[in-house]
Amino acid sequence: MKKNNNLLYVFITILGSCSIIFLCLFLSYLNTSNNYKTQLENNYKKSFYEVVSNINNMEVDISKIVATKDSNALRELLSQLYSNSNLTVNNLNLLPINYSKLTKINSFLNTMSGYSYSLMNKIYLGNDITTDDYKQLDDLHTTILEIKYDLNYYMSNLKYDYNILDNIDFKEEANDFSAGVIDTESSNAELPSLIYDGPFSESVLNKDIVGLDDVEFSQLEAEEKVKNIFETQNVRYINFTQGKFETYNFEVVTGSRLSVSITKKGGFLLSITSFGNVGENKYSYEDGVQIAESFAKKVGIDNMYSVWTQVTGNIQYINLAKIVNSVIYYSDLIKVKIDLTSGQVVGWEATNYATNNQDRTFTSSISITQAQDKLSEILEVKERNYCIIPDKYVGELSAYEFICTWKNYTYYIYIDSNTGEEANILRVINTTNGDLLE
């Protein structure tokens, strides 16, 4: 009897061990399966977001191509268009969509790729883009605009916790995800990528600081300057910052609580940071511009005028540039934020001005009329200006600025006033947060 009990004990022990091993293997399988599912979901989402981003970029590139005749700009834009077309095809085909559903869009993207490549070859051989080419590009732009609307509309309506794998059936040709990507109706809503907040807003040209007076301020002198600018004694010294700019940092309480930095060299107001108030706007768009320009004079900077502005909620963002003898100095931008509920300056970023400001002379070898002849014939010129702008690569150059329109788009196009080459082309992007440039 004792022997039978021992055998039963051994059997139960073996059975228990096998159960534990099986459970461990099963849990390991579940964990591996879940990890694979998570990885697959992430890969699908990455491919989908890249498709949308590439389509957005392609639409902007085509709209720029039709707006320029400069061969260097055309080569760069066509190269980007060719590359993005191929990348989009690759990413689309990584998505869990039946290949038969992708025939039309793949055909369009392959056409785009081949056509942009043929135009690249034409430019490299020294030939011009013809009227027929522009017509073809216009047709392609109309098509990609529809695709862009569809994809952005679909993506904007996805829930934050949306899972692609939960909305597909690999056994079925039609499923929720593929239907959403391929069959959505256009919504006429544009969701572009945001890059710039005004022409040349991020251009700090010089390694060395040339825009500050060669005199050093003490902490007490800097504090006195702050009190004079803001007309208050409610100023508290915080600390001293060392870096490219050595600054005395203060807290100033007026209507808002402001963080203010004054450079040791030159005693220059380098920055103001704060948040706007919540409430009804009591100041208009025009008021905001006047407040910003007047504040610059109060700081001690003359000839600063608004060259770009947008309003988002209670805050107006304004780019000020120096304008002397009708020449806009874009290299010397100061970015200002105005609280439209209080009419107070709550933001000031003058790194560009402090770094770049110095005496220069506008030079030209061609007239502004000759420069305008280099623009695409389809553009309607709304405004022409003389300006000094940052070069794409290093330094700065004299240029003619042309503000133009085509369809519902607005462009800022810069033609080098000495070489006649296109120095830059920017397109206004309409967003829910205002108009930006890309």
C-alpha positions in Angstrom: 0.0 0.0 0.0 2.9 2.3 0.9 4.4 1.5 -2.5 1.2 2.5 -4.3 1.1 5.8 -2.4 4.7 6.6 -3.4 3.8 5.9 -7.0 0.8 8.2 -6.7 2.9 10.9 -5.1 5.5 10.6 -8.0 2.7 10.8 -10.6 1.1 13.9 -9.0 4.5 15.5 -8.8 5.3 14.8 -12.4 1.8 16.0 -13.5 2.2 19.2 -11.4 5.7 19.9 -12.9 4.3 19.3 -16.4 1.4 21.7 -15.7 3.8 24.4 -14.5 6.1 23.9 -17.5 3.0 24.1 -19.8 1.8 27.2 -18.1 5.2 28.8 -18.3 5.4 28.0 -22.0 1.8 29.2 -22.6 2.5 32.5 -20.8 5.8 32.9 -22.7 3.8 32.3 -25.9 1.3 35.0 -24.9 4.0 37.4 -24.0 5.8 36.8 -27.3 2.6 37.1 -29.2 1.7 40.4 -27.5 5.1 41.8 -28.2 4.9 40.8 -31.8 1.4 42.4 -32.1 2.7 45.6 -30.5 5.7 45.7 -32.8 3.5 45.1 -35.8 1.0 47.8 -34.8 3.8 50.3 -34.3 5.2 49.5 -37.7 1.8 49.9 -39.4 1.3 53.2 -37.7 4.8 54.5 -38.6 4.1 53.6 -42.3 0.7 55.3 -42.2 2.0 58.5 -40.7 4.9 58.6 -43.1 2.4 58.2 -46.0 0.4 61.2 -44.8 3.5 63.3 -44.1 5.0 62.5 -47.6 1.7 63.3 -49.4 1.6 66.7 -47.5 5.2 67.5 -48.5 4.6 66.5 -52.2 1.6 68.8 -52.4 3.7 71.7 -51.2 6.6 70.8 -53.5 4.4 70.7 -56.6 2.9 74.1 -55.7 6.4 75.5 -55.4 7.5 74.0 -58.7 4.8 75.7 -60.6 5.8 79.0 -59.0 9.5 79.1 -59.9 11.6 79.1 -63.0 15.0 78.9 -61.2 16.9 75.8 -62.3 18.6 75.2 -59.0 15.3 75.4 -57.1 13.6 73.2 -59.7 16.3 70.5 -59.4 16.0 70.5 -55.6 12.2 70.4 -55.6 11.9 67.8 -58.3 14.4 65.6 -56.5 12.4 65.8 -53.3 9.2 65.1 -55.3 10.8 62.0 -56.9 12.1 60.7 -53.6 8.8 61.2 -51.7 6.8 59.6 -54.5 8.9 56.4 -54.2 8.9 56.5 -50.4 5.1 56.8 -50.3 4.7 53.8 -52.6 6.9 51.7 -50.3 5.1 52.8 -47.1 1.7 52.3 -48.6 2.5 48.7 -49.6 3.6 48.0 -46.0 0.1 48.7 -44.8 -2.5 45.9 -44.4 -4.4 46.9 -47.4 -5.3 44.5 -50.2 -3.0 45.3 -53.2 -6.0 45.5 -55.6 -7.3 48.4 -53.5 -4.0 50.3 -54.0 -3.9 50.1 -57.8 -5.1 53.6 -58.5 -3.0 55.4 -55.9 0.1 53.4 -56.7 -0.4 54.2 -60.4 -0.7 57.9 -59.6 2.4 57.9 -57.4 4.4 56.0 -60.0 3.3 58.5 -62.6 4.4 61.3 -60.3 7.8 59.6 -59.8 8.4 59.1 -63.5 7.2 62.5 -64.5 9.3 64.3 -61.9 12.4 62.3 -63.0 11.8 63.2 -66.6 11.6 66.9 -65.7 14.8 66.6 -63.6 16.5 65.3 -66.7 15.1 68.1 -68.8 16.5 70.7 -66.3 19.9 69.0 -66.1 20.2 69.1 -69.9 19.6 72.9 -69.8 16.0 72.9 -71.1 13.1 74.9 -69.7 9.9 73.5 -68.3 7.2 74.2 -71.0 3.6 75.4 -70.8 2.4 71.9 -71.3 4.6 70.7 -68.4 3.1 73.3 -66.2 -0.4 72.2 -67.3 0.5 68.6 -66.4 1.9 69.7 -63.0 -1.3 71.6 -62.4 -3.4 68.5 -63.0 -1.1 66.4 -60.8 -1.4 69.1 -58.1 -5.2 68.9 -58.2 -5.1 65.1 -57.8 -2.7 65.1 -54.9 -4.6 67.8 -53.2 -7.7 65.5 -53.2 -5.6 62.6 -51.8 -4.1 64.9 -49.2 -7.6 66.1 -48.0 -8.8 62.5 -47.8 -5.8 61.2 -45.8 -5.6 64.1 -43.4 -9.4 64.0 -42.8 -9.3 60.3 -42.1 -6.3 60.6 -39.7 -7.8 63.6 -37.9 -10.9 61.5 -37.1 -9.0 58.5 -35.7 -9.3 58.1 -31.9 -6.1 58.5 -29.9 -6.3 54.8 -28.9 -7.1 53.6 -32.4 -5.4 50.3 -33.3 -5.0 49.3 -36.9 -4.8 45.6 -36.1 -8.2 45.8 -34.3 -9.8 47.2 -37.5 -8.6 44.9 -40.2 -9.5 41.3 -41.2 -6.7 39.7 -43.2 -9.2 37.3 -44.7 -11.4 40.0 -46.2 -10.5 42.4 -49.1 -12.5 45.2 -47.5 -12.0 46.3 -43.9 -12.4 49.4 -41.8 -8.8 50.6 -42.0 -8.4 50.1 -45.8 -11.7 51.7 -46.5 -10.8 54.7 -44.4 -7.4 55.2 -46.2 -8.6 54.6 -49.7 -12.3 55.6 -49.8 -12.8 58.6 -47.6 -14.5 61.6 -49.2 -12.6 64.8 -49.4 -13.2 67.2 -46.5 -11.5 70.3 -47.8 -9.6 70.5 -44.5 -5.9 71.1 -44.7 -3.5 69.8 -42.0 0.0 70.7 -43.2 3.4 70.3 -41.4 4.4 73.5 -39.6 7.9 74.7 -40.2 8.5 78.5 -40.0 6.7 81.3 -38.3 7.7 84.0 -40.7 10.3 84.7 -43.4 13.8 83.9 -42.1 12.6 83.8 -38.4 15.3 81.3 -37.4 18.3 82.8 -39.2 21.2 83.6 -36.9 24.0 84.3 -39.3 27.1 85.2 -37.5 29.2 83.1 -35.1 30.4 86.2 -33.5 28.1 88.8 -31.9 28.2 92.1 -33.9 24.9 93.7 -33.0 25.7 94.9 -29.5 27.5 98.1 -28.3 31.0 97.5 -27.0 30.4 98.6 -23.4 29.7 96.5 -20.3 26.8 97.0 -18.0 26.8 96.2 -14.3 23.9 94.4 -12.6 22.6 97.7 -11.1 22.8 99.4 -14.5 20.9 96.5 -16.1 18.3 96.6 -13.4 17.8 100.4 -13.8 17.3 99.8 -17.6 14.6 97.3 -16.8 12.8 99.7 -14.5 12.9 102.4 -17.2 11.7 100.1 -20.0 8.7 98.7 -18.0 8.1 101.9 -15.9 8.0 100.0 -12.6 10.1 99.5 -9.5 8.7 96.0 -9.0 11.9 94.4 -10.4 13.7 91.5 -8.7 17.2 90.2 -9.7 17.3 86.4 -10.3 20.7 85.4 -11.5 23.5 85.8 -14.0 23.7 83.5 -17.1 26.9 82.7 -19.0 26.8 81.4 -22.5 27.0 83.0 -26.0 25.2 85.9 -24.4 26.1 86.8 -20.8 22.8 88.1 -19.3 21.4 89.5 -16.1 18.0 87.9 -15.5 15.2 89.6 -13.7 11.6 89.0 -12.6 9.3 91.9 -13.5 5.7 92.2 -12.3 3.5 94.7 -14.2 0.1 93.2 -15.3 1.8 89.9 -15.9 4.8 88.2 -14.3 7.7 88.6 -16.8 11.1 86.9 -17.0 13.5 89.5 -18.5 17.1 89.1 -19.7 19.5 92.1 -20.3 22.9 91.4 -21.9 26.0 92.4 -20.0 27.6 93.6 -23.2 25.6 96.6 -24.5 22.9 96.4 -21.9 20.5 95.1 -24.6 17.0 93.7 -23.9 17.6 90.2 -25.2 14.4 88.4 -24.2 11.0 88.5 -22.4 9.1 85.4 -21.6 5.6 85.1 -20.0 2.1 83.8 -20.6 -0.8 85.8 -21.9 -4.0 86.2 -19.9 -7.3 84.5 -20.5 -10.2 86.7 -21.4 -11.8 88.9 -24.1 -9.4 90.6 -26.5 -9.6 94.3 -25.9 -7.0 95.3 -28.5 -7.2 94.9 -32.3 -4.7 93.4 -34.8 -3.7 97.0 -35.7 -3.3 97.9 -32.0 -0.9 95.0 -31.5 1.3 96.0 -34.4 1.5 99.6 -33.0 2.3 98.4 -29.5 5.2 96.2 -30.8 6.7 98.9 -33.0 6.4 101.5 -30.2 7.9 99.1 -27.6 11.0 98.7 -29.9 11.5 102.4 -29.9 11.2 102.5 -26.1 13.9 99.8 -25.9 16.1 102.1 -28.0 15.8 100.5 -31.5 14.6 102.8 -34.3 13.2 101.8 -37.8 11.6 98.5 -36.7 8.4 97.6 -38.5 6.1 94.6 -38.6 6.9 92.3 -41.6 4.9 89.3 -40.4 2.1 88.8 -37.9 -0.6 86.3 -36.8 -3.1 86.1 -34.0 -3.7 82.9 -32.0 -6.3 83.3 -29.3 -5.3 86.1 -27.0 -1.8 86.3 -28.4 -0.5 88.2 -31.4 2.8 87.2 -32.8 4.7 89.9 -34.6 8.1 89.8 -36.4 9.8 93.2 -36.5 12.5 93.9 -39.0 14.6 97.0 -39.5 13.6 99.0 -42.6 16.0 101.7 -43.8 15.7 103.5 -47.1 12.9 101.1 -48.2 15.2 98.0 -47.6 14.0 95.3 -45.3 16.8 93.8 -43.2 15.4 90.3 -42.5 18.6 89.2 -40.8 17.8 91.5 -37.9 14.4 90.1 -36.9 12.9 90.5 -33.4 10.0 88.3 -32.5 7.4 89.9 -30.3 4.3 88.5 -28.4 1.4 90.9 -27.5 -1.3 90.0 -25.0 -4.4 91.3 -26.7 -6.4 91.3 -23.4 -4.0 93.7 -21.7 -2.1 95.3 -24.6 1.2 94.2 -22.9 4.3 92.8 -24.4 4.7 89.3 -23.0 7.3 88.0 -25.4 10.5 89.4 -26.9 13.2 87.4 -28.7 16.0 89.5 -30.1 18.8 87.0 -30.6 18.9 87.6 -34.4 19.1 91.4 -33.9 21.8 91.2 -31.2 23.9 88.8 -33.3 23.5 90.3 -36.8 22.7 94.0 -36.7 25.3 96.2 -38.4 25.5 98.7 -41.3 25.1 97.1 -44.7 24.3 98.4 -48.2 21.8 96.9 -50.7 23.6 96.1 -53.9 22.2 95.1 -57.3 23.3 94.2 -60.8 19.8 93.8 -62.2 16.7 95.8 -61.8 13.6 94.7 -59.9 11.7 94.5 -63.2 14.4 92.2 -64.7 14.1 90.1 -61.5 10.4 89.9 -61.8 10.8 88.5 -65.4 12.4 85.4 -63.8 9.2 84.5 -62.0 6.8 81.9 -63.3 4.2 83.4 -65.6 1.3 81.8 -63.7 2.0 83.9 -60.6 0.3 87.2 -59.9 2.7 89.7 -58.2 1.0 91.5 -55.3 4.0 93.3 -53.7 7.6 93.9 -54.4 10.3 94.8 -51.9 14.1 95.4 -51.6 15.7 93.4 -48.8 18.8 91.9 -47.2 18.2 88.2 -46.4 20.2 85.3 -44.9 21.8 83.1 -47.5 20.8 79.5 -47.5 24.3 78.4 -46.7 26.4 81.2 -45.1 26.3 85.0 -44.8 23.6 87.1 -46.4 22.7 88.7 -49.7 20.7 91.5 -51.3 17.5 90.3 -52.9 14.2 91.4 -54.4 11.1 90.1 -52.5 8.0 89.2 -54.5 4.8 88.4 -52.7 2.7 86.5 -55.2 -0.4 84.4 -55.5 -1.5 81.3 -57.5 -4.9 79.8 -57.0 -5.5 80.2 -53.2 -1.8 80.1 -52.4 0.5 83.0 -51.4 4.3 82.8 -52.0 7.3 84.8 -50.9 9.9 84.5 -53.6 13.4 86.0 -53.3 15.6 86.8 -56.4 19.2 87.6 -55.8 19.6 91.2 -57.0 23.1 90.6 -58.2 23.1 87.1 -59.8 19.4 87.0 -60.8 19.1 83.5 -59.3 16.3 82.5 -57.0 17.6 82.6 -53.4 14.5 81.2 -51.7 10.8 80.4 -52.1 8.3 80.1 -49.3 4.6 79.3 -49.4 2.1 80.4 -46.9 0.4 77.5 -45.1 -3.0 78.1 -43.6 -3.4 76.4 -40.3 -5.9 76.4 -37.4 -3.2 78.4 -35.5 -2.7 81.0 -38.1 -0.7 81.4 -41.3 2.8 80.0 -41.4 5.5 79.6 -44.0 7.1 76.5 -45.4 
